Amino acid sequence: MAVYNSTGSDGNASMTTQAAAVLDHGWLLAAAVEFYSQCAVIGVGIIGTAANALILYALIVHNARETKEEI
């Protein structure tokens, strides 16, 4: 029969602290990955918008030149 001492330290406090430290690093890593993912999505969105604006400008200029040549 095992006897447990509820008032004494059993040595698991350091293991709990180490597990919490690893867990904190895991959450920090997950937060960093999420942050950089969101930055990448915003960057791709900005670049895509700029590229679409450039294509639209090229189409308008091309259409304007064709219209000018017909007159």
CHARMM internal coordinates of N, CA and C (Angstrom, degrees):
IC EDIT
DIST 1 N 1 CA 1.4407
DIST 1 CA 1 C 1.5191
ANGL 1 N 1 CA 1 C 108.83
DIST 1 C 2 N 1.3301
ANGL 1 CA 1 C 2 N 116.13
DIHE 1 N 1 CA 1 C 2 N 129.25
DIST 2 N 2 CA 1.4569
ANGL 1 C 2 N 2 CA 121.01
DIHE 1 CA 1 C 2 N 2 CA -178.49
DIST 2 CA 2 C 1.5146
ANGL 2 N 2 CA 2 C 110.37
DIHE 1 C 2 N 2 CA 2 C -88.01
DIST 2 C 3 N 1.3216
ANGL 2 CA 2 C 3 N 114.68
DIHE 2 N 2 CA 2 C 3 N 141.83
DIST 3 N 3 CA 1.4636
ANGL 2 C 3 N 3 CA 120.51
DIHE 2 CA 2 C 3 N 3 CA 178.28
DIST 3 CA 3 C 1.5188
ANGL 3 N 3 CA 3 C 107.75
DIHE 2 C 3 N 3 CA 3 C -112.48
DIST 3 C 4 N 1.3260
ANGL 3 CA 3 C 4 N 116.96
DIHE 3 N 3 CA 3 C 4 N 127.27
DIST 4 N 4 CA 1.4515
ANGL 3 C 4 N 4 CA 122.04
DIHE 3 CA 3 C 4 N 4 CA -178.87
DIST 4 CA 4 C 1.5190
ANGL 4 N 4 CA 4 C 109.39
DIHE 3 C 4 N 4 CA 4 C -108.13
DIST 4 C 5 N 1.3042
ANGL 4 CA 4 C 5 N 116.89
DIHE 4 N 4 CA 4 C 5 N 133.79
DIST 5 N 5 CA 1.4452
ANGL 4 C 5 N 5 CA 122.67
DIHE 4 CA 4 C 5 N 5 CA 178.75
DIST 5 CA 5 C 1.5276
ANGL 5 N 5 CA 5 C 107.59
DIHE 4 C 5 N 5 CA 5 C -98.80
DIST 5 C 6 N 1.3081
ANGL 5 CA 5 C 6 N 117.99
DIHE 5 N 5 CA 5 C 6 N 110.69
DIST 6 N 6 CA 1.4587
ANGL 5 C 6 N 6 CA 121.22
DIHE 5 CA 5 C 6 N 6 CA -176.05
DIST 6 CA 6 C 1.5123
ANGL 6 N 6 CA 6 C 112.66
DIHE 5 C 6 N 6 CA 6 C -79.06
DIST 6 C 7 N 1.3264
ANGL 6 CA 6 C 7 N 118.35
DIHE 6 N 6 CA 6 C 7 N -13.14
DIST 7 N 7 CA 1.4572
ANGL 6 C 7 N 7 CA 120.47
DIHE 6 CA 6 C 7 N 7 CA -178.19
DIST 7 CA 7 C 1.5180
ANGL 7 N 7 CA 7 C 112.48
DIHE 6 C 7 N 7 CA 7 C -100.55
DIST 7 C 8 N 1.2887
ANGL 7 CA 7 C 8 N 118.78
DIHE 7 N 7 CA 7 C 8 N -13.58
DIST 8 N 8 CA 1.4591
ANGL 7 C 8 N 8 CA 121.95
DIHE 7 CA 7 C 8 N 8 CA -176.85
DIST 8 CA 8 C 1.5162
ANGL 8 N 8 CA 8 C 112.08
DIHE 7 C 8 N 8 CA 8 C -95.10
DIST 8 C 9 N 1.3107
ANGL 8 CA 8 C 9 N 114.55
DIHE 8 N 8 CA 8 C 9 N 165.34
DIST 9 N 9 CA 1.4579
ANGL 8 C 9 N 9 CA 121.13
DIHE 8 CA 8 C 9 N 9 CA 177.43
DIST 9 CA 9 C 1.5192
ANGL 9 N 9 CA 9 C 108.65
DIHE 8 C 9 N 9 CA 9 C -89.92
DIST 9 C 10 N 1.2892
ANGL 9 CA 9 C 10 N 116.49
DIHE 9 N 9 CA 9 C 10 N 133.15
DIST 10 N 10 CA 1.4653
ANGL 9 C 10 N 10 CA 119.74
DIHE 9 CA 9 C 10 N 10 CA -178.68
DIST 10 CA 10 C 1.5240
ANGL 10 N 10 CA 10 C 112.64
DIHE 9 C 10 N 10 CA 10 C -102.64
DIST 10 C 11 N 1.3312
ANGL 10 CA 10 C 11 N 118.83
DIHE 10 N 10 CA 10 C 11 N 3.73
DIST 11 N 11 CA 1.4562
ANGL 10 C 11 N 11 CA 121.26
DIHE 10 CA 10 C 11 N 11 CA 176.76
DIST 11 CA 11 C 1.5074
ANGL 11 N 11 CA 11 C 114.35
DIHE 10 C 11 N 11 CA 11 C 88.49
DIST 11 C 12 N 1.3197
ANGL 11 CA 11 C 12 N 118.90
DIHE 11 N 11 CA 11 C 12 N 0.82
DIST 12 N 12 CA 1.4597
ANGL 11 C 12 N 12 CA 121.31
DIHE 11 CA 11 C 12 N 12 CA -179.74
DIST 12 CA 12 C 1.5220
ANGL 12 N 12 CA 12 C 113.16
DIHE 11 C 12 N 12 CA 12 C -86.33
DIST 12 C 13 N 1.3116
ANGL 12 CA 12 C 13 N 117.88
DIHE 12 N 12 CA 12 C 13 N -4.41
DIST 13 N 13 CA 1.4668
ANGL 12 C 13 N 13 CA 120.38
DIHE 12 CA 12 C 13 N 13 CA -178.97
DIST 13 CA 13 C 1.5234
ANGL 13 N 13 CA 13 C 110.53
DIHE 12 C 13 N 13 CA 13 C -64.97
DIST 13 C 14 N 1.3246
ANGL 13 CA 13 C 14 N 117.82
DIHE 13 N 13 CA 13 C 14 N -40.36
DIST 14 N 14 CA 1.4642
ANGL 13 C 14 N 14 CA 119.88
DIHE 13 CA 13 C 14 N 14 CA -179.70
DIST 14 CA 14 C 1.5239
ANGL 14 N 14 CA 14 C 110.73
DIHE 13 C 14 N 14 CA 14 C -69.29
DIST 14 C 15 N 1.3172
ANGL 14 CA 14 C 15 N 117.78
DIHE 14 N 14 CA 14 C 15 N -34.26
DIST 15 N 15 CA 1.4673
ANGL 14 C 15 N 15 CA 120.57
DIHE 14 CA 14 C 15 N 15 CA 177.36
DIST 15 CA 15 C 1.5217
ANGL 15 N 15 CA 15 C 110.55
DIHE 14 C 15 N 15 CA 15 C -66.87
DIST 15 C 16 N 1.3201
ANGL 15 CA 15 C 16 N 116.58
DIHE 15 N 15 CA 15 C 16 N -39.07
DIST 16 N 16 CA 1.4607
ANGL 15 C 16 N 16 CA 120.48
DIHE 15 CA 15 C 16 N 16 CA 178.10
DIST 16 CA 16 C 1.5139
ANGL 16 N 16 CA 16 C 110.47
DIHE 15 C 16 N 16 CA 16 C -65.55
DIST 16 C 17 N 1.3206
ANGL 16 CA 16 C 17 N 117.18
DIHE 16 N 16 CA 16 C 17 N -40.89
DIST 17 N 17 CA 1.4648
ANGL 16 C 17 N 17 CA 121.56
DIHE 16 CA 16 C 17 N 17 CA 178.55
DIST 17 CA 17 C 1.5271
ANGL 17 N 17 CA 17 C 110.41
DIHE 16 C 17 N 17 CA 17 C -64.34
DIST 17 C 18 N 1.3277
ANGL 17 CA 17 C 18 N 116.82
DIHE 17 N 17 CA 17 C 18 N -41.61
DIST 18 N 18 CA 1.4687
ANGL 17 C 18 N 18 CA 119.87
DIHE 17 CA 17 C 18 N 18 CA 178.91
DIST 18 CA 18 C 1.5251
ANGL 18 N 18 CA 18 C 110.64
DIHE 17 C 18 N 18 CA 18 C -65.97
DIST 18 C 19 N 1.3247
ANGL 18 CA 18 C 19 N 117.12
DIHE 18 N 18 CA 18 C 19 N -40.22
DIST 19 N 19 CA 1.4607
ANGL 18 C 19 N 19 CA 119.77
DIHE 18 CA 18 C 19 N 19 CA 179.01
DIST 19 CA 19 C 1.5207
ANGL 19 N 19 CA 19 C 110.33
DIHE 18 C 19 N 19 CA 19 C -65.23
DIST 19 C 20 N 1.3199
ANGL 19 CA 19 C 20 N 117.55
DIHE 19 N 19 CA 19 C 20 N -38.91
DIST 20 N 20 CA 1.4637
ANGL 19 C 20 N 20 CA 120.77
DIHE 19 CA 19 C 20 N 20 CA 178.47
DIST 20 CA 20 C 1.5225
ANGL 20 N 20 CA 20 C 110.46
DIHE 19 C 20 N 20 CA 20 C -66.44
DIST 20 C 21 N 1.3274
ANGL 20 CA 20 C 21 N 117.61
DIHE 20 N 20 CA 20 C 21 N -37.52
DIST 21 N 21 CA 1.4569
ANGL 20 C 21 N 21 CA 120.67
DIHE 20 CA 20 C 21 N 21 CA 178.77
DIST 21 CA 21 C 1.5252
ANGL 21 N 21 CA 21 C 110.92
DIHE 20 C 21 N 21 CA 21 C -65.44
DIST 21 C 22 N 1.3261
ANGL 21 CA 21 C 22 N 116.98
DIHE 21 N 21 CA 21 C 22 N -41.90
DIST 22 N 22 CA 1.4691
ANGL 21 C 22 N 22 CA 120.62
DIHE 21 CA 21 C 22 N 22 CA 177.75
DIST 22 CA 22 C 1.5228
ANGL 22 N 22 CA 22 C 109.73
DIHE 21 C 22 N 22 CA 22 C -64.78
DIST 22 C 23 N 1.3264
ANGL 22 CA 22 C 23 N 116.02
DIHE 22 N 22 CA 22 C 23 N -41.67
DIST 23 N 23 CA 1.4593
ANGL 22 C 23 N 23 CA 120.32
DIHE 22 CA 22 C 23 N 23 CA 179.42
DIST 23 CA 23 C 1.5269
ANGL 23 N 23 CA 23 C 110.71
DIHE 22 C 23 N 23 CA 23 C -63.44
DIST 23 C 24 N 1.3370
ANGL 23 CA 23 C 24 N 116.98
DIHE 23 N 23 CA 23 C 24 N -40.05
DIST 24 N 24 CA 1.4601
ANGL 23 C 24 N 24 CA 120.57
DIHE 23 CA 23 C 24 N 24 CA 178.09
DIST 24 CA 24 C 1.5262
ANGL 24 N 24 CA 24 C 110.60
DIHE 23 C 24 N 24 CA 24 C -63.02
DIST 24 C 25 N 1.3281
ANGL 24 CA 24 C 25 N 117.06
DIHE 24 N 24 CA 24 C 25 N -42.10
DIST 25 N 25 CA 1.4671
ANGL 24 C 25 N 25 CA 120.19
DIHE 24 CA 24 C 25 N 25 CA 178.15
DIST 25 CA 25 C 1.5232
ANGL 25 N 25 CA 25 C 110.31
DIHE 24 C 25 N 25 CA 25 C -64.49
DIST 25 C 26 N 1.3152
ANGL 25 CA 25 C 26 N 116.56
DIHE 25 N 25 CA 25 C 26 N -36.94
DIST 26 N 26 CA 1.4701
ANGL 25 C 26 N 26 CA 120.34
DIHE 25 CA 25 C 26 N 26 CA 178.14
DIST 26 CA 26 C 1.5124
ANGL 26 N 26 CA 26 C 111.20
DIHE 25 C 26 N 26 CA 26 C -63.86
DIST 26 C 27 N 1.3304
ANGL 26 CA 26 C 27 N 116.71
DIHE 26 N 26 CA 26 C 27 N -43.37
DIST 27 N 27 CA 1.4627
ANGL 26 C 27 N 27 CA 119.95
DIHE 26 CA 26 C 27 N 27 CA 178.62
DIST 27 CA 27 C 1.5196
ANGL 27 N 27 CA 27 C 110.94
DIHE 26 C 27 N 27 CA 27 C -66.79
DIST 27 C 28 N 1.3303
ANGL 27 CA 27 C 28 N 117.20
DIHE 27 N 27 CA 27 C 28 N -37.60
DIST 28 N 28 CA 1.4631
ANGL 27 C 28 N 28 CA 120.12
DIHE 27 CA 27 C 28 N 28 CA 177.95
DIST 28 CA 28 C 1.5286
ANGL 28 N 28 CA 28 C 110.55
DIHE 27 C 28 N 28 CA 28 C -64.20
DIST 28 C 29 N 1.3189
ANGL 28 CA 28 C 29 N 116.54
DIHE 28 N 28 CA 28 C 29 N -41.36
DIST 29 N 29 CA 1.4616
ANGL 28 C 29 N 29 CA 120.70
DIHE 28 CA 28 C 29 N 29 CA 178.43
DIST 29 CA 29 C 1.5217
ANGL 29 N 29 CA 29 C 110.57
DIHE 28 C 29 N 29 CA 29 C -64.38
DIST 29 C 30 N 1.3295
ANGL 29 CA 29 C 30 N 116.51
DIHE 29 N 29 CA 29 C 30 N -43.95
DIST 30 N 30 CA 1.4665
ANGL 29 C 30 N 30 CA 120.13
DIHE 29 CA 29 C 30 N 30 CA 179.27
DIST 30 CA 30 C 1.5224
ANGL 30 N 30 CA 30 C 110.82
DIHE 29 C 30 N 30 CA 30 C -63.23
DIST 30 C 31 N 1.3255
ANGL 30 CA 30 C 31 N 117.17
DIHE 30 N 30 CA 30 C 31 N -40.23
DIST 31 N 31 CA 1.4621
ANGL 30 C 31 N 31 CA 120.81
DIHE 30 CA 30 C 31 N 31 CA 178.76
DIST 31 CA 31 C 1.5246
ANGL 31 N 31 CA 31 C 110.88
DIHE 30 C 31 N 31 CA 31 C -65.98
DIST 31 C 32 N 1.3294
ANGL 31 CA 31 C 32 N 116.90
DIHE 31 N 31 CA 31 C 32 N -39.16
DIST 32 N 32 CA 1.4650
ANGL 31 C 32 N 32 CA 120.66
DIHE 31 CA 31 C 32 N 32 CA 179.25
DIST 32 CA 32 C 1.5235
ANGL 32 N 32 CA 32 C 110.60
DIHE 31 C 32 N 32 CA 32 C -66.64
DIST 32 C 33 N 1.3251
ANGL 32 CA 32 C 33 N 117.25
DIHE 32 N 32 CA 32 C 33 N -42.80
DIST 33 N 33 CA 1.4640
ANGL 32 C 33 N 33 CA 120.98
DIHE 32 CA 32 C 33 N 33 CA 178.88
DIST 33 CA 33 C 1.5221
ANGL 33 N 33 CA 33 C 109.82
DIHE 32 C 33 N 33 CA 33 C -62.82
DIST 33 C 34 N 1.3264
ANGL 33 CA 33 C 34 N 117.15
DIHE 33 N 33 CA 33 C 34 N -42.74
DIST 34 N 34 CA 1.4631
ANGL 33 C 34 N 34 CA 120.35
DIHE 33 CA 33 C 34 N 34 CA 179.16
DIST 34 CA 34 C 1.5225
ANGL 34 N 34 CA 34 C 110.81
DIHE 33 C 34 N 34 CA 34 C -63.82
DIST 34 C 35 N 1.3316
ANGL 34 CA 34 C 35 N 117.44
DIHE 34 N 34 CA 34 C 35 N -42.40
DIST 35 N 35 CA 1.4660
ANGL 34 C 35 N 35 CA 121.15
DIHE 34 CA 34 C 35 N 35 CA 179.62
DIST 35 CA 35 C 1.5253
ANGL 35 N 35 CA 35 C 111.21
DIHE 34 C 35 N 35 CA 35 C -61.36
DIST 35 C 36 N 1.3339
ANGL 35 CA 35 C 36 N 116.63
DIHE 35 N 35 CA 35 C 36 N -48.61
DIST 36 N 36 CA 1.4634
ANGL 35 C 36 N 36 CA 119.64
DIHE 35 CA 35 C 36 N 36 CA -178.49
DIST 36 CA 36 C 1.5312
ANGL 36 N 36 CA 36 C 111.56
DIHE 35 C 36 N 36 CA 36 C -68.97
DIST 36 C 37 N 1.3069
ANGL 36 CA 36 C 37 N 117.95
DIHE 36 N 36 CA 36 C 37 N -30.71
DIST 37 N 37 CA 1.4635
ANGL 36 C 37 N 37 CA 120.78
DIHE 36 CA 36 C 37 N 37 CA 175.63
DIST 37 CA 37 C 1.5240
ANGL 37 N 37 CA 37 C 110.20
DIHE 36 C 37 N 37 CA 37 C -65.04
DIST 37 C 38 N 1.3264
ANGL 37 CA 37 C 38 N 116.08
DIHE 37 N 37 CA 37 C 38 N -44.00
DIST 38 N 38 CA 1.4628
ANGL 37 C 38 N 38 CA 119.53
DIHE 37 CA 37 C 38 N 38 CA 178.68
DIST 38 CA 38 C 1.5193
ANGL 38 N 38 CA 38 C 111.02
DIHE 37 C 38 N 38 CA 38 C -65.15
DIST 38 C 39 N 1.3258
ANGL 38 CA 38 C 39 N 117.55
DIHE 38 N 38 CA 38 C 39 N -38.33
DIST 39 N 39 CA 1.4689
ANGL 38 C 39 N 39 CA 120.65
DIHE 38 CA 38 C 39 N 39 CA 176.69
DIST 39 CA 39 C 1.5262
ANGL 39 N 39 CA 39 C 110.75
DIHE 38 C 39 N 39 CA 39 C -63.64
DIST 39 C 40 N 1.3189
ANGL 39 CA 39 C 40 N 116.77
DIHE 39 N 39 CA 39 C 40 N -40.58
DIST 40 N 40 CA 1.4646
ANGL 39 C 40 N 40 CA 120.49
DIHE 39 CA 39 C 40 N 40 CA 179.24
DIST 40 CA 40 C 1.5263
ANGL 40 N 40 CA 40 C 110.67
DIHE 39 C 40 N 40 CA 40 C -64.88
DIST 40 C 41 N 1.3231
ANGL 40 CA 40 C 41 N 117.28
DIHE 40 N 40 CA 40 C 41 N -41.31
DIST 41 N 41 CA 1.4686
ANGL 40 C 41 N 41 CA 120.38
DIHE 40 CA 40 C 41 N 41 CA 178.70
DIST 41 CA 41 C 1.5249
ANGL 41 N 41 CA 41 C 110.61
DIHE 40 C 41 N 41 CA 41 C -63.84
DIST 41 C 42 N 1.3213
ANGL 41 CA 41 C 42 N 117.10
DIHE 41 N 41 CA 41 C 42 N -42.33
DIST 42 N 42 CA 1.4690
ANGL 41 C 42 N 42 CA 120.69
DIHE 41 CA 41 C 42 N 42 CA 178.65
DIST 42 CA 42 C 1.5286
ANGL 42 N 42 CA 42 C 109.72
DIHE 41 C 42 N 42 CA 42 C -64.64
DIST 42 C 43 N 1.3328
ANGL 42 CA 42 C 43 N 117.05
DIHE 42 N 42 CA 42 C 43 N -42.34
DIST 43 N 43 CA 1.4664
ANGL 42 C 43 N 43 CA 120.73
DIHE 42 CA 42 C 43 N 43 CA 178.87
DIST 43 CA 43 C 1.5206
ANGL 43 N 43 CA 43 C 112.21
DIHE 42 C 43 N 43 CA 43 C -61.93
DIST 43 C 44 N 1.3274
ANGL 43 CA 43 C 44 N 116.68
DIHE 43 N 43 CA 43 C 44 N -44.05
DIST 44 N 44 CA 1.4675
ANGL 43 C 44 N 44 CA 120.70
DIHE 43 CA 43 C 44 N 44 CA 178.26
DIST 44 CA 44 C 1.5269
ANGL 44 N 44 CA 44 C 110.09
DIHE 43 C 44 N 44 CA 44 C -63.69
DIST 44 C 45 N 1.3140
ANGL 44 CA 44 C 45 N 116.67
DIHE 44 N 44 CA 44 C 45 N -38.85
DIST 45 N 45 CA 1.4621
ANGL 44 C 45 N 45 CA 120.42
DIHE 44 CA 44 C 45 N 45 CA 178.26
DIST 45 CA 45 C 1.5161
ANGL 45 N 45 CA 45 C 112.31
DIHE 44 C 45 N 45 CA 45 C -63.70
DIST 45 C 46 N 1.3278
ANGL 45 CA 45 C 46 N 116.84
DIHE 45 N 45 CA 45 C 46 N -43.08
DIST 46 N 46 CA 1.4690
ANGL 45 C 46 N 46 CA 120.78
DIHE 45 CA 45 C 46 N 46 CA 179.43
DIST 46 CA 46 C 1.5251
ANGL 46 N 46 CA 46 C 110.53
DIHE 45 C 46 N 46 CA 46 C -66.13
DIST 46 C 47 N 1.3166
ANGL 46 CA 46 C 47 N 116.96
DIHE 46 N 46 CA 46 C 47 N -44.49
DIST 47 N 47 CA 1.4715
ANGL 46 C 47 N 47 CA 120.47
DIHE 46 CA 46 C 47 N 47 CA 179.41
DIST 47 CA 47 C 1.5302
ANGL 47 N 47 CA 47 C 110.52
DIHE 46 C 47 N 47 CA 47 C -64.77
DIST 47 C 48 N 1.3312
ANGL 47 CA 47 C 48 N 117.08
DIHE 47 N 47 CA 47 C 48 N -40.34
DIST 48 N 48 CA 1.4646
ANGL 47 C 48 N 48 CA 120.31
DIHE 47 CA 47 C 48 N 48 CA 178.41
DIST 48 CA 48 C 1.5180
ANGL 48 N 48 CA 48 C 112.01
DIHE 47 C 48 N 48 CA 48 C -64.81
DIST 48 C 49 N 1.3188
ANGL 48 CA 48 C 49 N 117.19
DIHE 48 N 48 CA 48 C 49 N -40.23
DIST 49 N 49 CA 1.4619
ANGL 48 C 49 N 49 CA 120.64
DIHE 48 CA 48 C 49 N 49 CA 177.39
DIST 49 CA 49 C 1.5220
ANGL 49 N 49 CA 49 C 111.02
DIHE 48 C 49 N 49 CA 49 C -63.85
DIST 49 C 50 N 1.3247
ANGL 49 CA 49 C 50 N 116.93
DIHE 49 N 49 CA 49 C 50 N -43.32
DIST 50 N 50 CA 1.4677
ANGL 49 C 50 N 50 CA 120.85
DIHE 49 CA 49 C 50 N 50 CA 178.62
DIST 50 CA 50 C 1.5338
ANGL 50 N 50 CA 50 C 110.56
DIHE 49 C 50 N 50 CA 50 C -63.96
DIST 50 C 51 N 1.3220
ANGL 50 CA 50 C 51 N 117.27
DIHE 50 N 50 CA 50 C 51 N -40.70
DIST 51 N 51 CA 1.4688
ANGL 50 C 51 N 51 CA 119.81
DIHE 50 CA 50 C 51 N 51 CA 179.46
DIST 51 CA 51 C 1.5264
ANGL 51 N 51 CA 51 C 110.69
DIHE 50 C 51 N 51 CA 51 C -65.65
DIST 51 C 52 N 1.3311
ANGL 51 CA 51 C 52 N 117.46
DIHE 51 N 51 CA 51 C 52 N -41.08
DIST 52 N 52 CA 1.4607
ANGL 51 C 52 N 52 CA 120.36
DIHE 51 CA 51 C 52 N 52 CA 177.53
DIST 52 CA 52 C 1.5263
ANGL 52 N 52 CA 52 C 111.40
DIHE 51 C 52 N 52 CA 52 C -64.25
DIST 52 C 53 N 1.3285
ANGL 52 CA 52 C 53 N 117.01
DIHE 52 N 52 CA 52 C 53 N -38.06
DIST 53 N 53 CA 1.4606
ANGL 52 C 53 N 53 CA 120.40
DIHE 52 CA 52 C 53 N 53 CA 177.41
DIST 53 CA 53 C 1.5308
ANGL 53 N 53 CA 53 C 110.37
DIHE 52 C 53 N 53 CA 53 C -64.22
DIST 53 C 54 N 1.3101
ANGL 53 CA 53 C 54 N 117.29
DIHE 53 N 53 CA 53 C 54 N -39.63
DIST 54 N 54 CA 1.4656
ANGL 53 C 54 N 54 CA 121.28
DIHE 53 CA 53 C 54 N 54 CA 178.63
DIST 54 CA 54 C 1.5289
ANGL 54 N 54 CA 54 C 111.11
DIHE 53 C 54 N 54 CA 54 C -65.03
DIST 54 C 55 N 1.3100
ANGL 54 CA 54 C 55 N 117.42
DIHE 54 N 54 CA 54 C 55 N -41.80
DIST 55 N 55 CA 1.4685
ANGL 54 C 55 N 55 CA 121.19
DIHE 54 CA 54 C 55 N 55 CA 178.25
DIST 55 CA 55 C 1.5273
ANGL 55 N 55 CA 55 C 110.04
DIHE 54 C 55 N 55 CA 55 C -65.28
DIST 55 C 56 N 1.3316
ANGL 55 CA 55 C 56 N 116.50
DIHE 55 N 55 CA 55 C 56 N -42.72
DIST 56 N 56 CA 1.4623
ANGL 55 C 56 N 56 CA 119.95
DIHE 55 CA 55 C 56 N 56 CA 178.36
DIST 56 CA 56 C 1.5237
ANGL 56 N 56 CA 56 C 110.89
DIHE 55 C 56 N 56 CA 56 C -61.74
DIST 56 C 57 N 1.3262
ANGL 56 CA 56 C 57 N 116.62
DIHE 56 N 56 CA 56 C 57 N -42.68
DIST 57 N 57 CA 1.4652
ANGL 56 C 57 N 57 CA 120.70
DIHE 56 CA 56 C 57 N 57 CA 177.28
DIST 57 CA 57 C 1.5334
ANGL 57 N 57 CA 57 C 110.59
DIHE 56 C 57 N 57 CA 57 C -60.98
DIST 57 C 58 N 1.3256
ANGL 57 CA 57 C 58 N 117.06
DIHE 57 N 57 CA 57 C 58 N -44.31
DIST 58 N 58 CA 1.4632
ANGL 57 C 58 N 58 CA 120.35
DIHE 57 CA 57 C 58 N 58 CA 179.97
DIST 58 CA 58 C 1.5310
ANGL 58 N 58 CA 58 C 110.77
DIHE 57 C 58 N 58 CA 58 C -62.59
DIST 58 C 59 N 1.3133
ANGL 58 CA 58 C 59 N 118.59
DIHE 58 N 58 CA 58 C 59 N -39.92
DIST 59 N 59 CA 1.4649
ANGL 58 C 59 N 59 CA 121.33
DIHE 58 CA 58 C 59 N 59 CA 178.63
DIST 59 CA 59 C 1.5305
ANGL 59 N 59 CA 59 C 111.34
DIHE 58 C 59 N 59 CA 59 C -65.87
DIST 59 C 60 N 1.3187
ANGL 59 CA 59 C 60 N 117.03
DIHE 59 N 59 CA 59 C 60 N -40.10
DIST 60 N 60 CA 1.4693
ANGL 59 C 60 N 60 CA 120.36
DIHE 59 CA 59 C 60 N 60 CA 179.43
DIST 60 CA 60 C 1.5203
ANGL 60 N 60 CA 60 C 110.52
DIHE 59 C 60 N 60 CA 60 C -66.63
DIST 60 C 61 N 1.3355
ANGL 60 CA 60 C 61 N 116.82
DIHE 60 N 60 CA 60 C 61 N -43.64
DIST 61 N 61 CA 1.4703
ANGL 60 C 61 N 61 CA 120.14
DIHE 60 CA 60 C 61 N 61 CA 179.10
DIST 61 CA 61 C 1.5213
ANGL 61 N 61 CA 61 C 110.21
DIHE 60 C 61 N 61 CA 61 C -64.29
DIST 61 C 62 N 1.3146
ANGL 61 CA 61 C 62 N 118.29
DIHE 61 N 61 CA 61 C 62 N -41.63
DIST 62 N 62 CA 1.4618
ANGL 61 C 62 N 62 CA 121.55
DIHE 61 CA 61 C 62 N 62 CA 179.70
DIST 62 CA 62 C 1.5327
ANGL 62 N 62 CA 62 C 110.40
DIHE 61 C 62 N 62 CA 62 C -63.76
DIST 62 C 63 N 1.3167
ANGL 62 CA 62 C 63 N 116.61
DIHE 62 N 62 CA 62 C 63 N -43.60
DIST 63 N 63 CA 1.4605
ANGL 62 C 63 N 63 CA 120.80
DIHE 62 CA 62 C 63 N 63 CA 179.03
DIST 63 CA 63 C 1.5312
ANGL 63 N 63 CA 63 C 110.33
DIHE 62 C 63 N 63 CA 63 C -64.81
DIST 63 C 64 N 1.3224
ANGL 63 CA 63 C 64 N 117.94
DIHE 63 N 63 CA 63 C 64 N -38.27
DIST 64 N 64 CA 1.4553
ANGL 63 C 64 N 64 CA 121.52
DIHE 63 CA 63 C 64 N 64 CA 179.11
DIST 64 CA 64 C 1.5351
ANGL 64 N 64 CA 64 C 110.58
DIHE 63 C 64 N 64 CA 64 C -65.87
DIST 64 C 65 N 1.3102
ANGL 64 CA 64 C 65 N 118.05
DIHE 64 N 64 CA 64 C 65 N -38.60
DIST 65 N 65 CA 1.4822
ANGL 64 C 65 N 65 CA 120.65
DIHE 64 CA 64 C 65 N 65 CA 179.33
DIST 65 CA 65 C 1.5296
ANGL 65 N 65 CA 65 C 109.95
DIHE 64 C 65 N 65 CA 65 C -68.01
DIST 65 C 66 N 1.3576
ANGL 65 CA 65 C 66 N 116.90
DIHE 65 N 65 CA 65 C 66 N -41.71
DIST 66 N 66 CA 1.4634
ANGL 65 C 66 N 66 CA 118.93
DIHE 65 CA 65 C 66 N 66 CA 178.99
DIST 66 CA 66 C 1.5315
ANGL 66 N 66 CA 66 C 111.02
DIHE 65 C 66 N 66 CA 66 C -63.87
DIST 66 C 67 N 1.3034
ANGL 66 CA 66 C 67 N 116.71
DIHE 66 N 66 CA 66 C 67 N -40.14
DIST 67 N 67 CA 1.4630
ANGL 66 C 67 N 67 CA 120.59
DIHE 66 CA 66 C 67 N 67 CA 178.52
DIST 67 CA 67 C 1.5155
ANGL 67 N 67 CA 67 C 110.80
DIHE 66 C 67 N 67 CA 67 C -65.60
DIST 67 C 68 N 1.3183
ANGL 67 CA 67 C 68 N 117.84
DIHE 67 N 67 CA 67 C 68 N -38.13
DIST 68 N 68 CA 1.4669
ANGL 67 C 68 N 68 CA 122.52
DIHE 67 CA 67 C 68 N 68 CA -179.42
DIST 68 CA 68 C 1.5394
ANGL 68 N 68 CA 68 C 110.19
DIHE 67 C 68 N 68 CA 68 C -68.10
DIST 68 C 69 N 1.3335
ANGL 68 CA 68 C 69 N 116.95
DIHE 68 N 68 CA 68 C 69 N -36.32
DIST 69 N 69 CA 1.4759
ANGL 68 C 69 N 69 CA 120.74
DIHE 68 CA 68 C 69 N 69 CA -178.52
DIST 69 CA 69 C 1.5339
ANGL 69 N 69 CA 69 C 111.17
DIHE 68 C 69 N 69 CA 69 C -71.58
DIST 69 C 70 N 1.3359
ANGL 69 CA 69 C 70 N 117.72
DIHE 69 N 69 CA 69 C 70 N -28.23
DIST 70 N 70 CA 1.4512
ANGL 69 C 70 N 70 CA 121.03
DIHE 69 CA 69 C 70 N 70 CA -177.71
DIST 70 CA 70 C 1.5351
ANGL 70 N 70 CA 70 C 111.00
DIHE 69 C 70 N 70 CA 70 C -73.37
DIST 70 C 71 N 1.2941
ANGL 70 CA 70 C 71 N 116.46
DIHE 70 N 70 CA 70 C 71 N -27.60
DIST 71 N 71 CA 1.4824
ANGL 70 C 71 N 71 CA 119.68
DIHE 70 CA 70 C 71 N 71 CA -176.79
DIST 71 CA 71 C 1.4875
ANGL 71 N 71 CA 71 C 111.69
DIHE 70 C 71 N 71 CA 71 C -78.95
END
COOR INIT
IC SEED 1 N 1 CA 1 C
IC BUILD
